Amino acid sequence: MNLRTYVDAERGRAADLAKALGLNPVMVSQWAAGIKEVALTRCAEIERATGGAVRRWDLRPNDWHLVWPELIGAKGAPRPFRTGAKASAAKAIGGLQPKKKLAA
């Protein structure tokens, strides 16, 4: 479910989520309204704080699969897609790099 739906479903949810994240409720409201994009560093934290009701792919629908490739194929995950700019950005932050095995 998207963040807007989550916070609108129950009175006080935005404030409760903000408190759980240690943020001002205005920030949560701006994320929910689409005024500001949720920072990558907050997505997993929001997913945990909402008990999985709001997933990382709901918060970052255009690039979740580039940042968290381990979620591809997870139950409920949408089909990933790549665009040139998003794929380049993810590659720059290491989202497309395969994990290297360490020699024993």
C-alpha positions, -999 to 999 in steps of 0.1 A, spaced: 0 0 0 13 35 -6 21 58 22 -9 81 15 -33 52 19 -15 41 51 -16 74 69 -52 82 58 -65 48 70 -65 58 106 -64 91 124 -30 98 140 -11 74 119 11 101 103 20 114 138 27 79 151 49 71 122 68 103 125 74 96 162 86 61 154 110 75 129 121 104 151 108 130 126 85 160 124 50 149 113 53 175 85 80 153 68 57 123 68 29 143 54 51 157 26 62 122 17 26 109 18 14 138 -4 42 133 -29 58 167 -22 91 151 -12 105 118 -23 113 94 5 150 91 10 165 57 3 179 56 38 144 58 53 125 32 32 135 1 51 128 19 84 93 29 72 87 -6 61 95 -19 96 76 9 114 45 1 94 48 -36 100 53 -42 63 21 -25 53 41 0 33 68 -17 14 100 -2 -1 87 -7 -36 56 13 -27 79 42 -15 103 41 -45 83 25 -73 107 36 -100 140 24 -86 134 0 -57 147 -30 -78 179 -12 -85 186 -4 -49 173 -36 -33 177 -63 -59 172 -89 -33 135 -79 -32 129 -89 -68 106 -119 -69 95 -113 -32 59 -120 -25 38 -90 -36 67 -73 -54 58 -56 -87 77 -64 -118 108 -43 -120 117 -21 -149 147 -1 -158 150 33 -174 183 48 -185 187 75 -159 175 53 -130 197 24 -140 227 47 -143 220 62 -109 217 28 -93 249 16 -109 266 47 -95 256 38 -60 264 2 -64 228 -12 -68 237 -32 -99 270 -46 -87 271 -83 -81 283 -93 -46 318 -107 -48 327 -139 -30 357 -136 -7 385 -161 -12 388 -186 16 
